[in-house]
């Protein structure tokens, strides 16, 4: 799976969980975000603004 901000491949743990997180927008759609982008953009609003 790829990060929707930087488009890098995100790694998975051995249990197939992402090393990152999902951010839900106002329509309810989930967007995958990597750990590095979480550091750059601290708030949920900043993450969603950079996804679009």
LUMRORO-99254 format. One record per residue (C-alpha): residue number from 1; x, y, z. Coordinates in pm, whole numbers, plus 50000, padded with zeros to 5 digits. Layout:
! residues N
<pt num="NUM" px="X" py="Y" pz="Z"/>
...
***
This chain:
! residues 52
<pt num="1" px="50000" py="50000" pz="50000"/>
<pt num="2" px="50119" py="50355" pz="49929"/>
<pt num="3" px="50103" py="50672" pz="50135"/>
<pt num="4" px="49850" py="50910" pz="49983"/>
<pt num="5" px="50066" py="51217" pz="50050"/>
<pt num="6" px="50421" py="51122" pz="49948"/>
<pt num="7" px="50335" py="50809" pz="49740"/>
<pt num="8" px="50605" py="50596" pz="49906"/>
<pt num="9" px="50542" py="50229" pz="49974"/>
<pt num="10" px="50448" py="50168" pz="50336"/>
<pt num="11" px="50583" py="49862" pz="50514"/>
<pt num="12" px="50367" py="49610" pz="50695"/>
<pt num="13" px="50425" py="49420" pz="51015"/>
<pt num="14" px="50420" py="49042" pz="51019"/>
<pt num="15" px="50049" py="49059" pz="51107"/>
<pt num="16" px="49979" py="49264" pz="50790"/>
<pt num="17" px="49924" py="49590" pz="50980"/>
<pt num="18" px="50054" py="49912" pz="50826"/>
<pt num="19" px="50342" py="50110" pz="50974"/>
<pt num="20" px="50137" py="50425" pz="50955"/>
<pt num="21" px="49776" py="50517" pz="51008"/>
<pt num="22" px="49447" py="50575" pz="50838"/>
<pt num="23" px="49283" py="50919" pz="50835"/>
<pt num="24" px="48909" py="50943" pz="50779"/>
<pt num="25" px="48776" py="51240" pz="50581"/>
<pt num="26" px="48434" py="51403" pz="50623"/>
<pt num="27" px="48276" py="51163" pz="50372"/>
<pt num="28" px="48399" py="50862" pz="50568"/>
<pt num="29" px="48669" py="50748" pz="50324"/>
<pt num="30" px="48991" py="50615" pz="50480"/>
<pt num="31" px="49327" py="50744" pz="50355"/>
<pt num="32" px="49656" py="50569" pz="50435"/>
<pt num="33" px="49934" py="50796" pz="50568"/>
<pt num="34" px="50293" py="50690" pz="50644"/>
<pt num="35" px="50483" py="50758" pz="50965"/>
<pt num="36" px="50709" py="51025" pz="50807"/>
<pt num="37" px="50412" py="51229" pz="50682"/>
<pt num="38" px="50253" py="51203" pz="51026"/>
<pt num="39" px="50564" py="51372" pz="51169"/>
<pt num="40" px="50551" py="51652" pz="50909"/>
<pt num="41" px="50180" py="51726" pz="50942"/>
<pt num="42" px="50072" py="51704" pz="51305"/>
<pt num="43" px="49698" py="51764" pz="51290"/>
<pt num="44" px="49428" py="51572" pz="51109"/>
<pt num="45" px="49327" py="51882" pz="50914"/>
<pt num="46" px="49681" py="51933" pz="50782"/>
<pt num="47" px="49697" py="51570" pz="50670"/>
<pt num="48" px="49365" py="51591" pz="50486"/>
<pt num="49" px="49461" py="51919" pz="50320"/>
<pt num="50" px="49777" py="51762" pz="50177"/>
<pt num="51" px="49603" py="51448" pz="50053"/>
<pt num="52" px="49385" py="51632" pz="49808"/>
***
